[in-house]
Amino acid sequence: MPKVHRKAHGQPLRDEMRRQGLSGPGLAEKTREVDPTGRGVSAATIGRIAGRGSTARERCELSTAWLIAEVLDAPIHRLFSLPPPFPGDG
């Protein structure tokens, strides 16, 4: 699965979470509701993707980014930098 990078060190994600009044655990719970497998994204992973400290991560799986963007009802490309298309696609 391809990896995506969070934009602006996660600031757009933090802004959207704040705008919607969602904490990391709250966002994690909502990802379970939209995940077809029911697993969702853990609160720890949300914390690493949205975080600013030494445990923050710049990259995550595309499927993780999709679930987060789906819950936030935000265009995924506003929160994450998507990988380029494969040669020959499109």
C-alpha positions in Angstrom: 0.0 0.0 0.0 1.4 3.4 -0.9 2.4 5.9 1.8 1.2 9.5 1.9 2.7 12.5 3.6 0.8 14.8 5.9 0.7 18.4 4.7 2.4 21.2 6.7 3.5 18.8 9.5 -0.1 18.0 10.2 -1.5 21.5 10.6 -4.4 21.1 8.2 -5.4 17.9 10.0 -5.2 19.6 13.4 -7.2 22.5 12.2 -9.9 20.3 10.8 -10.1 18.2 13.9 -10.3 21.4 16.0 -13.0 22.9 13.7 -15.1 19.8 14.2 -14.5 19.5 17.9 -12.8 16.1 17.6 -10.0 14.8 19.8 -7.7 12.0 18.6 -9.7 9.3 20.4 -13.0 10.8 19.0 -11.6 10.8 15.5 -10.4 7.2 16.0 -13.8 6.0 17.1 -15.5 7.6 14.0 -13.0 5.9 11.7 -14.3 2.6 12.9 -17.8 3.6 11.7 -16.6 4.3 8.2 -14.1 1.4 7.8 -15.7 -1.5 6.0 -13.7 -3.9 8.2 -14.7 -2.1 11.4 -11.1 -1.7 12.6 -10.6 2.0 11.9 -7.5 3.9 12.9 -6.2 3.7 16.4 -6.1 6.7 18.7 -2.3 6.3 18.9 -1.9 6.4 15.1 -4.1 9.5 15.0 -1.9 11.1 17.6 1.3 10.3 15.7 -0.2 11.7 12.4 -1.7 14.8 14.0 1.1 15.3 16.5 3.9 17.8 16.7 6.4 16.2 19.1 9.1 13.6 18.8 6.6 10.8 18.2 4.9 12.6 15.3 5.1 10.8 11.9 5.1 12.5 8.5 3.9 9.4 6.6 1.0 7.0 6.9 -0.7 4.4 4.7 -3.1 5.7 2.1 -5.9 3.6 3.6 -5.3 5.4 7.0 -5.4 8.8 5.3 -8.6 7.9 3.4 -10.4 6.9 6.6 -9.4 10.1 8.3 -10.4 12.3 5.4 -13.7 10.4 5.1 -14.6 11.0 8.7 -13.6 14.7 8.5 -15.5 15.0 5.2 -12.4 16.8 3.8 -10.8 16.4 0.5 -7.9 14.0 1.1 -5.5 16.1 -0.9 -6.1 19.0 1.5 -4.8 17.0 4.4 -2.2 14.7 2.7 0.1 14.8 -0.3 -0.9 11.9 -2.5 1.6 9.8 -4.4 2.0 10.5 -8.1 0.0 8.2 -10.5 1.7 5.1 -11.9 3.2 5.5 -15.3 0.6 4.6 -17.9 -2.4 5.5 -15.7 -4.9 8.0 -16.7 
